[in-house]
């Protein structure tokens, strides 16, 4: 249990006109997201028209961040080459976490860049933008989200509007407020990061928070919406969220007899061919093509150079860069990695006959996705033979192969 000792606290240090340094954590390997993260950092996976971590950076910049530091580790060069030395005009630096030793350790890697109050955000989380603005304004503060099963989270204790403690995954939660992993700390907290390792063997940022609670009145800031994007179906949920916010924009080439309904984005350099029907929210990125006579619907992202061919139906899915579903196939509620190629007639099942939630194997454990409809997860470079059938919840690993006419009921590496 982490709890403040009480006593007289200073007034909050928050001030919307003060500079705020935002530290964004993006060093992890994303093992629960495998095989999608096998060769790309999880924070760089696609969510609408940008990487996942870019949405966190956007939230920080919109809230008034004057400096940004990305803490990187796994495949760090991918992150650094994409973002460079600034983001939306705000200076951007990098800190390297050489050993994954916890969240406090990750922030400590950025300590040399911190000079004043600072925020910490997770690069694999999506945040309610208004909550992040308020977090900056009312620092020291922590974002909180009402959840139905708080025992699955770090749970916040609150007394008279002030945060008094956090307990990890309690059997008897004191509140229904979960820690959403976004913090605004006073400058002194940069010197409090060398906390002892927890029972998990990691240096935890919540232990730093305990000391801040001792020294300051810490405000819980309520998030209306928050998403921890740790597993493939949560990447689908992230795209559902952000594609739902997109406004219709048609800059690419669209055939006269194609039909576009709702909030559809067709970027310059994309093509929608004759007879295609697209029902938003859908984004067709530069170099991607749809049709002829294809049907794309639901919250679907077609990344750069993805191909949806003749008589193909894609529903509520992500096709990563270069993924190809060329003819006579159905893909529903699925995530396809880069350069995947589905043979003609490949069909994805996305619903169990017993109507139970679809389960997926994550790090060796069968996990309930919480979704009645969920299709498949396909790693980069995988290929299916013609007339392949993929059962709901199946994962195909990086460069996996199926035989023509095969029915795949179990994961394949």
N, C-alpha and C positions, 0 to 999 in steps of 0.2 A: 504494500500500500504506500502510495506517495501522498503526503499530506503536509500542508503548511502548518507552521507552529503558532500562527496567529500573531498578535501584537500590532503595534502601530506601523502601518505601511506608508511609504511615500505615495503621493498622488501619481496617477498614470503619466507616463512620459510621452504619450501619444500627442501628435500635433500634425494635422494634415499638410502644413507648410514645411515641415522638417524633411530633410533628405532621408531616404530609407534605402538601405542596401538589401537586395533580395538575393538570398542564397537558394538555389534550386538543386535538389538532389537528383542526380541522374547517372549514378555509377554502377548500379546493380546489373546482374546478368539476366534477370528476368526468367529464371528457370521454370516457373510455373506457366510461362507463355510459350515454352518450346512446343513445336519446332519453329515457330514463327521468329523467335529471337535467337536462333542458332548462329546467325552471322550478322545480326543487326541488333543494336541495343534496344531493349524494350521501349525506352522513351522516344525512339525514332520511328516506331511503327506508325502507319498512316491513320490519321483521324481527320476526315474531310480533306481540306487542301493543304495540310501541313502536318509535321510530326506531332505526336502526342505531347512532347515536352514543350512545343511552341505554344500550345494553349495555356500552359502554366506561365510561361514567359509573358504572354499577352495579359494574363490576369495581373501579374506583377507590374507591368508597364502601365496598364490602365489604372491601377491603384496609386500610381505616382512614384514607382521605384526610379531612383536616379542612378543606380549602379546595379549590375547583375553579375553574379558569379554562378557558373554551372560547375557542380562537382561531378567529375566524370571518372570512369574507370574502364569497364568492359567496352571494348571497341571504341575507345575515346576518340580516335581519329575520325570516325564517321560523324560524330557530333561536332567536333571542332571544324572540320572542313565544310559542314553544312552552314553553320551559323557565323563563322568568322569572328571579328572583334567587336561587333555591335549588333544590337537587335532593336529595330524600330527607332534608331537614333540614340539608344541608351548604351553606354559602354558595357561590354561583355568580356569577362575574364573567365579563366578556367582554373580549377583546382583539381588535383589528381589524388584520388583515394586509392592508395596502393594496396591496402589490405581492407577487405570488407569487414570492419569490426564494429558496425553499428551506426546509428544515425548521428550520435554525438561525435563519433570519430569522423564521419563524413563532413560535418560542419567544421570540425577542427581543421580539416584539410584546407578550408577556405579562410581560416582565421587571419592570415597575413593581409587579406584584402578588406577586412572589416574594420571600419573606423567610425563608430557611432551606432545608433539603433539599427537593428537588422531583422529581416523577416526570413523564415525558413519555410519553403514549400517543397512538396514532393513532385518530382518531374513526371511521375506516372499517375498523378491524380488530376481529375477535372474538378474545378471549383466554381461555385456560384460567384460571379464577378463582383457583385455588390458586397458580398461578405468579405472578399479580400480587400476591397476599398475600406470597409469599416474596420477590418483588422488593422490596417496601417494607421488609421486615424485614432484608434483607441488603445494603441500599444501601451503597455504590454498586454497581449491578448492571445487567445487560442480559438481557432474555429471549432465549432461544435455542430453536430448533426443529430437530429432525433432519429432513432432507429428502433425497429420492432424487436430485435433480439440483441440487446446491449451486451450480453455475456460473451458475444463473439468479438468484442472490440475493447479498446481502452476506454473506460467510462469515467466521465468527469463528475466530480462532486462540486456543488455550488451552494453557497450560503449568502443570502442577502445580496444576490447579484454578482458576487465575486467567486472566482474559482478557488476551491480549497484543496483539491487533490485529484489524482488520477489513479485508478486501479486497473490493471490489465486483466481482461477476460474474467471478471468476477463471477462466482456462482450466484451471488445475490447482489446484483447491480444497485448502487445507491440512487441512480437516475437512469433515464433513457437517453442521455446525451453522450454520444460517442465522440472521441477525439478524432477530428478530421485531418490531423497531420499538417496543419498550417499554423505557424507561430509568428508573433511579432515580439521581439525581445529587446530589452534595454541594452545599451552598449556594454555594461558590465558583464553580461552573460557570455560574451566572447572569452572571458577569462575563467569561466566556470565549466568548460567543456570536457575537462579531464576527469570525468567521473569514473568510478570503478566499474568493472564489467559486471553485468547482471548475471542471473542464473543461466541465461542463454549464451553467456560468453561474449556479450556485446555491450558496448558503451551506449546507453540509451539516452535519447534527447529528453524523454520524460523525466529522467533524473535531474537534468539541467533545469527543466521546468519546475521541479520541486523547490529548487533554491530560489528561482525567480518568485514563486508563490510566497516563500518566506520573506522576501525583501520588498515586494510590491503588491499592490492590488491588481490582480490579473483578471481581465474581463473575458467571459465566454462570448464569442461572436457567433450567432446562429447562422448556419448555412441553410438555405432553402433547398439546395441541390448539391450533391457531391458524389463522386464516383472514383473508387480505387480500381485502376485498370491493371489487374494482375494476371488475368487468365483470358483465353481466347474469346469466350462469350462476352467478357467485359469490354473487349475491343469492339465487338459488335455494338454493345450498349453505348460506348463512347461515340461511335459514328452515328448511331440513332439520335443522340443528343445534339451533336454539332451539325449534322446534315439538316436536322429539323430547324436550325437557326438560319440556314442559308436562304437568301432571296433569289428568285428566278433570274437567271442571266444566260443569254444565248450569244456566245461570241464565236463558236465554231460553225462548221458546215452542217446544215440540216436539210435533208431532202424535202421537197415540197409535199410529198405524201406521207411523211413521218408525222407522228402524233406525240406531242409533249404536253403533259398535264401536271399542273401543280408546280412546286418549287424545284425546278430542274435547272442545273447548271451545266452548260456545255462550254468548256473552255476553248479559247482560240487554239486551233490545231487539232481539235477533236472532230470526229465525223459521226453523224447519225444517218444511216442509209435508208433507202426506200422501204416503206412498209413497217418500219420500226415503231414501237410504242413504248414511251418512257413515262412512268408515273412517279412523281417525286414523293418524298425528298430524295433526289438522286444527283450525284455529281459525276460527270464524264470529263476526266482530266485531259490535258493536252496530249495528243498522240494516240488517245484511245479511240476505239471505233465500236459502233453498235449496228447490227443488222447485216444484210437486209432481213426484214420480217422477224425481228427479235422483239422480245417483251422484257423490259426491265422495270421492276417496281419495288416499292418499299424503300427503306433507308439503305440505299446501295451506293457504294463508292467504287468507281472504276478508275484505278490509278493510271498514271502515265503509261501509254503504250499497251494497255490491256485491250483484249479483243473479245467481243461478244458477237458470234457469227450467226449464220442463217438458222432461223427457227429455234433459237436458244431462248430459254426463259431464265432470268436471274431475279431472285427475290430476296431482299433484305440481307445483302451479303457484301463482303469486301473482296475485290479482286485486286491484288497488289500489282506493282509495276511489272508489265510484261506478261501477266497471266493471260492465258488463252483458252476460251471455251468456244471452239469454232463452229460446230454445227450439231443441231438436233439433240440438245442436252438440257437438263434441268438442274439448277443449283439454287438451293434455298437455305437461308439462315446459316451461312457458312463463311469461313475465312480462308481464302486461297493466297498462298505466299507468292513471292516473285518468280516469274518465269515458269509457273505451273502450266501444264498443257493437258487438257482433258480430251481424250479421244471421242470421236463422233458417237453419239448415243449414250454418253455417260449420264447416269441419273443419280442424284443425291436424295436419299430419304431424310426427312427432317421431322418425322413424327412417329412416336411409338404406337403400336396397335393397342396397347392398354391405356393410352392417354396419360401415362405417367411422365414426369419430367425426364428429359434426356440427361444421361450421365456420361461423363468424359473422364478418361484416365489422366490424372495430373500427378507427376512425380511418383508414379506407381500406385496411387490411390484412386478409386472410383469416386468421383465428385459429382454431386447434383448441381447442374447448371442453373436450376431455378427456372428453366425455360421448358415449356411444353413443346415448343418447336425449336430445334437446333439441328443443324446438319453436320458438316465435317470441318476438320482443321487440316490444312494441307501445307506441308513445308515447301520451301523454295525448291524449284527444279523438279518437283514430282510430276509423273506422267501416268495417265490411265490408258489402258487399251480400249478399243471400241467396245461399246455396249457393256461397260463396267457399271455395276450397281454398288453404291457406297451406303452402308447402313448409318442410321442416325447415331451421332456420337463417335464415329470412327476418326482416328487421326492417321494421316499418312506422313511419314517423316520426310526429311530433306532428301530429295532425289529418289524417293520411293517409286516403285513401278507396280502396275497391275497387269494381268493378262487379259486379252480380249475375251469378252463375255463373262468375266469373273464377278462374283458377288462377294464383297468384302465386308465381313461382319466383325472383324477384330482389327485392332491397330496394327499398322505395318511400318517398320522402321526402314 
